[in-house]
Amino acid sequence: SVYNYQCVCGCLHSAHQVDLRLGHDLKRRIACGKPMGIPCSQLCLAMRHKTHEVMAQAMEIQNWSKGDAYRKLAEAIGAKQNDAHMAQMGIENCRKGIKYFLQYADI
């Protein structure tokens, strides 16, 4: 399952490691997921999803491993491979990633 975390400022990003706990009234369960990455706007979240979609398409067509794809993403956005993670990307880096992977995807 995919969970989204909403920050008090209204920004969104994915969450994981869900821990279901009983609420104070003992009648409802509360899902407490640990946030992944940096919170972002709705637009940035959509761009992150699109980047991931285009990257996955390029991986399939080019027969790249996940490691290959993330190395290429790092090069495309001018970052170290460890810093090239969708949950940390802003809109501009998403644009760069999408533009790069569209060269190799059949979209």
C-alpha positions in Angstrom: 0.0 0.0 0.0 1.1 3.6 -0.6 0.5 6.1 2.1 0.8 9.9 2.0 2.0 12.1 4.8 0.6 15.6 5.0 2.6 18.1 6.8 1.0 20.9 8.9 1.9 23.3 6.1 -0.2 21.3 3.6 2.7 19.7 1.8 2.5 16.0 0.9 4.9 13.1 0.4 4.9 9.4 0.8 5.0 7.6 4.1 5.9 4.0 5.0 6.5 1.8 8.0 2.8 2.0 9.0 2.1 1.3 12.6 -1.6 0.9 13.3 -2.5 1.9 16.8 -5.7 2.3 18.8 -6.9 5.9 19.1 -7.7 7.5 22.4 -11.3 6.5 22.2 -10.3 2.8 21.5 -12.9 2.7 18.7 -10.7 3.8 15.8 -7.3 2.8 14.6 -4.7 5.5 13.7 -2.2 4.8 11.0 1.1 6.4 11.9 3.5 6.2 9.0 7.1 7.5 9.0 7.5 10.2 6.3 9.8 9.4 3.4 11.7 12.3 1.9 11.0 16.0 1.8 7.4 17.3 1.9 6.2 19.0 -1.3 3.3 20.7 -3.1 0.6 18.8 -5.0 2.4 19.9 -8.3 5.8 18.6 -7.1 4.2 15.3 -5.9 2.6 14.9 -9.4 6.0 15.7 -11.0 7.7 13.1 -8.8 5.2 10.5 -9.9 5.6 11.4 -13.5 9.4 11.2 -13.2 9.1 7.8 -11.7 6.7 6.7 -14.4 8.9 7.9 -17.3 12.0 6.4 -15.6 10.3 3.0 -15.2 9.3 3.0 -18.9 12.8 3.8 -19.9 14.2 1.1 -17.6 11.9 -1.5 -19.3 12.7 -0.4 -22.8 16.4 -0.1 -22.3 16.7 -3.1 -20.0 18.3 -0.9 -17.3 18.6 -2.1 -13.7 17.3 0.2 -10.9 20.8 1.1 -10.1 21.5 2.0 -13.8 18.4 4.3 -13.9 19.3 6.1 -10.7 22.9 6.6 -11.9 21.5 8.2 -15.0 19.0 10.3 -13.0 21.9 11.6 -10.9 23.8 12.6 -14.0 20.8 14.2 -15.5 20.1 16.4 -12.4 23.8 17.0 -11.5 23.7 15.2 -8.2 25.5 12.3 -6.5 23.7 9.0 -6.9 22.8 8.9 -3.2 21.1 12.3 -3.5 19.1 11.3 -6.6 15.9 10.0 -4.9 12.4 10.9 -6.0 11.3 11.8 -2.5 14.0 14.5 -2.3 13.5 16.0 -5.7 12.0 19.4 -6.4 10.1 20.5 -9.5 13.1 21.6 -11.5 15.0 18.3 -10.9 11.8 16.4 -11.8 11.7 18.4 -15.1 15.3 17.5 -15.8 14.7 13.8 -15.0 11.5 13.6 -17.2 13.3 15.3 -20.1 16.2 12.9 -19.8 14.2 9.7 -19.5 11.8 10.7 -22.3 14.7 10.2 -24.7 14.7 6.5 -23.8 11.0 5.9 -23.2 8.2 5.2 -25.7 5.7 7.7 -24.4 
